[in-house]
């Protein structure tokens, strides 16, 4: 095994450790942010790593935002080889997740997407997901990109109020 193979294996273990420690599905962007902010893996090696981990069934990708989570085999692998990850790197990952997990969790669970149908028709899809269960999935047809963007922005900041009001209206007799 040469140094390059060792580095690739280490990078895969780092990604698996991140997914294990955070214990919530992450988007490609979130994984990228974590590894780049902490200087753990360069961007191109990370992208290769994600492809290879998925091909080897260590991680699984799902959803339209390309979310990843570790499979049972991936979790067992990182547990088996965790000692190969330097303690400083493990500590960096643990500290980062401790400080940022709630923010990342909210990013993952409150989702909004815009689909352009024509110049005067946009579909805005709004979701709140909790532990793989959709609490609400709302699609709105709007007439402009500006409206769609405003709705998405407000959803990110006020989703709990919207959800609460809808539930209150629907469950009242």
C-alpha positions in Angstrom: 0.0 0.0 0.0 1.5 3.3 -1.0 1.2 6.7 0.7 -1.5 7.8 -1.8 -3.7 4.7 -1.0 -3.2 5.4 2.7 -4.3 9.0 2.2 -7.4 7.9 0.3 -8.3 5.4 3.0 -7.8 8.0 5.7 -10.0 10.5 3.8 -12.8 7.9 3.6 -12.5 7.2 7.3 -12.7 11.0 8.0 -15.9 11.3 6.0 -17.4 8.2 7.7 -16.4 9.6 11.1 -18.1 12.9 10.3 -21.3 11.1 9.3 -21.2 8.8 12.3 -20.6 11.6 14.8 -23.2 14.0 13.5 -25.8 11.2 13.1 -28.0 13.1 10.7 -28.0 13.0 6.9 -25.8 15.7 5.3 -25.8 17.4 1.9 -22.7 17.4 -0.3 -22.4 21.1 0.6 -22.5 20.5 4.3 -19.9 17.8 4.1 -17.7 20.0 2.0 -18.1 22.9 4.4 -17.0 20.7 7.4 -13.9 19.3 5.7 -12.8 22.5 4.1 -13.4 24.7 7.2 -11.3 22.3 9.2 -8.6 21.7 6.5 -9.3 17.9 6.6 -9.5 17.0 2.9 -9.1 19.1 -0.2 -12.2 19.6 -2.4 -11.3 17.2 -5.3 -10.2 14.4 -3.0 -13.5 14.8 -1.1 -15.6 14.5 -4.2 -13.7 11.3 -5.3 -14.1 10.0 -1.7 -17.8 10.5 -1.7 -18.2 8.6 -5.1 -16.0 5.7 -3.9 -17.8 5.5 -0.5 -21.1 5.3 -2.3 -19.9 2.7 -4.8 -18.6 0.6 -2.0 -22.0 0.9 -0.1 -20.4 2.6 2.9 -22.6 5.6 2.4 -26.0 6.0 0.8 -27.3 9.1 -1.1 -30.9 10.0 -1.2 -33.3 13.0 -1.7 -33.2 15.7 -4.3 -30.5 17.6 -2.4 -28.1 14.7 -2.6 -28.1 13.9 1.1 -25.7 11.3 2.5 -25.7 9.1 5.5 -23.4 6.2 6.6 -24.7 2.7 6.1 -24.3 0.0 8.7 -21.2 -1.3 6.9 -19.8 2.3 6.9 -20.4 2.7 10.6 -18.8 -0.7 11.4 -15.8 0.2 9.2 -15.1 3.5 11.0 -15.5 1.8 14.4 -13.0 -0.9 13.4 -10.4 1.5 12.0 -10.9 4.7 14.1 -7.5 4.3 15.6 -6.0 5.1 12.2 -7.4 8.7 12.4 -5.1 10.9 14.3 -6.5 12.0 17.7 -6.1 15.7 16.7 -8.3 15.1 13.6 -10.9 13.2 15.7 -10.9 16.0 18.3 -11.4 18.6 15.5 -14.4 16.7 14.1 -16.0 16.2 17.5 -15.5 19.9 18.5 -16.9 21.1 15.2 -19.9 18.9 15.4 -20.5 19.8 19.0 -20.6 23.5 18.1 -22.5 23.3 14.8 -24.8 20.2 15.0 -28.0 22.2 15.8 -27.4 24.7 13.0 -26.7 21.9 10.6 -29.7 19.9 11.8 -32.0 22.9 11.1 -30.4 23.4 7.7 -31.1 19.8 6.9 -34.7 19.7 8.2 -36.1 22.9 6.8 -36.1 22.7 3.1 -37.2 24.9 0.2 -36.8 24.4 -3.5 -37.9 26.5 -6.5 -38.8 24.9 -9.8 -39.2 27.2 -12.8 -42.1 26.2 -15.0 -42.0 29.3 -17.3 -41.2 33.0 -17.0 -44.4 33.6 -15.1 -44.8 30.3 -13.3 -42.7 28.9 -10.4 -43.4 26.1 -8.1 -42.1 26.6 -4.5 -41.8 23.4 -2.5 -41.5 23.8 1.3 -40.8 21.0 3.7 -40.1 20.3 7.3 -38.6 16.9 8.0 -38.0 15.4 11.4 -36.2 12.1 11.8 -37.0 11.1 8.1 -40.7 11.9 8.6 -42.2 14.8 6.6 -44.1 17.0 9.0 -45.3 19.2 6.2 -44.8 19.3 2.5 -46.3 22.4 0.9 -46.2 23.3 -2.8 -47.2 26.8 -4.0 -47.5 28.1 -7.5 -46.3 31.7 -7.8 -45.9 34.1 -10.7 -42.3 35.5 -10.2 -38.9 34.5 -9.2 -38.9 37.3 -6.7 -42.0 35.9 -5.0 -40.5 32.4 -5.0 -37.3 33.6 -3.4 -39.1 35.7 -0.8 -41.3 32.7 0.1 -38.2 30.5 0.5 -36.5 33.1 2.7 -39.5 33.5 4.9 -40.0 29.8 5.1 -36.4 29.4 6.4 -37.1 32.0 9.1 -40.7 31.4 10.0 -41.5 27.8 9.1 -42.5 27.0 12.7 -45.1 29.8 12.8 -46.5 28.7 9.4 -46.7 25.0 10.5 -48.2 26.0 13.9 -50.9 28.1 12.2 -51.8 25.5 9.6 -52.1 22.8 12.3 -54.2 25.1 14.6 -56.6 25.9 11.7 -56.9 22.3 10.6 -57.4 20.7 14.0 -60.0 23.2 15.3 -63.6 22.0 15.3 
